[in-house]
Amino acid sequence: MKRRTWCKYHKWTGLIISFFLVMFCLSGIVLNHRRCFADVNVSRAVLPGRYDFKHWNNGLLRGTLRCKDDKGHDMVLIYGAAGVIRTDTAASIFIDYNQGLPSGADYRQMRGVVQTKNG
């Protein structure tokens, strides 16, 4: 192969590979330093459709805890990827129960909820 042809292929192959290497480096920095980027929120409207919550998918519902509220009424706490949601035992109304938690998806990933005895 001629030197000029070799240089042309080498240049374009290097540019294409370097683009992917830079993308891998940037995504690795974001994944390894989650706390630095935890306050950056991306709306679900700009994400692909598979990220939408439909019918309690994508970890929105990880578990439930049945307990009593301050007045002695039964309630159910639903926890998962959206934080904690309060409902009644018939699941007729859903109330956001994330008061006091920081906003952002990284801070609302609930893996488990426990009930303690009142002092």
N, C-alpha and C positions, 0 to 999 in steps of 0.2 A: 504494500500500500504506500502511496505517496505520503510524504511528510505533511503536506497541507491537508489532505483528507483525514489523516490520523488526528491532527490537531483539532479539526472541526468536530469530529466525533467525540474526542476527549473533552472538549469544552462543553458541549451540550449534555453529554452524559454526566459530567461533574455538576453542572447547574441543576439538573433534575434531581440527582441524588442529594445534593446539598439542601434543596428545598425540603425534602422529606426528613433529613437529619435535623434541620432547624425546627421543624414541626414536632419531632419526637423529643427534642430537648425542651422546648417550651411546655409541652404537655407533661413531661416528667417533672419539671419544676413546679407546676401547678399541683400535681398529684402528691409530690413529696412535701410540699409546704402548704397543707390545707388550711392551717390556721391563718396564714397571711391572706388567703383569698376567701375565707369563710363569709365575710361581709359583702362579697360581690354576689348579688342575686340576679338570676336570669329568669325572665318571665316565661311561664310555660307556653305562652302564645307564640313565642319565636322558636320553640323547640319542636322537633318532629312529633307527629301524632302519637307515637308509642310512649311518650312521656306523660300523656294526659291521664288523669285519674278517672277511670270509668268502672263502675261496679266494683269498687273496693280493690282494684288491682294495683300492681307495682309496689306492694308493701304498705299501702295505705292503712290496711288493717293487719296488725300483727297479733293482737290479742285483745281480750276484754277483761275487765275487773268489775264485779258487781259489789256495790257497797251502798251505804246510806249517806244522805246529805245531812246538813246541820239540823234540819227539821225532822229527821227520822224517815224520810221518804226513800224508797229504793231508787237507785240510779245505776247506770252502767257507764264505765269509762272505757272508751275505745282508744287504743294507742297504736301508733305505727309511724309511717313516714311523714305524716302531717302533724305530728305532735299528739295531743290528747283532745278527744272530742267527748262531750258529755251527752248522754241520751237517757230516756226513761227505759223501763224494762220492755216496753212494746216497740221501741225504736221509732216513735212517732215524730219526735223532734230532735234535732241535732244542734248542739251549742258548742262553739269554740271554747275550749278550756285551757288555753295556752297563756293565760295572764301571768306575767312575771317571767316568762321565757324570752330570751333574745329572739329577734326575728331572723329568719334565714333557714334554709333547708338543712344545713349541717347541724344546727342547734335543736332541731325538732325531730331528730331520728330517735324515736323511743323504742327500745328493745324489750323493756319490761317495766311493769308498774306493780308496786306492792302496797298493801294497806297495813298501817301500823295501829297499835292501840292508842286511843286518846288518853292523854295524861290526866 
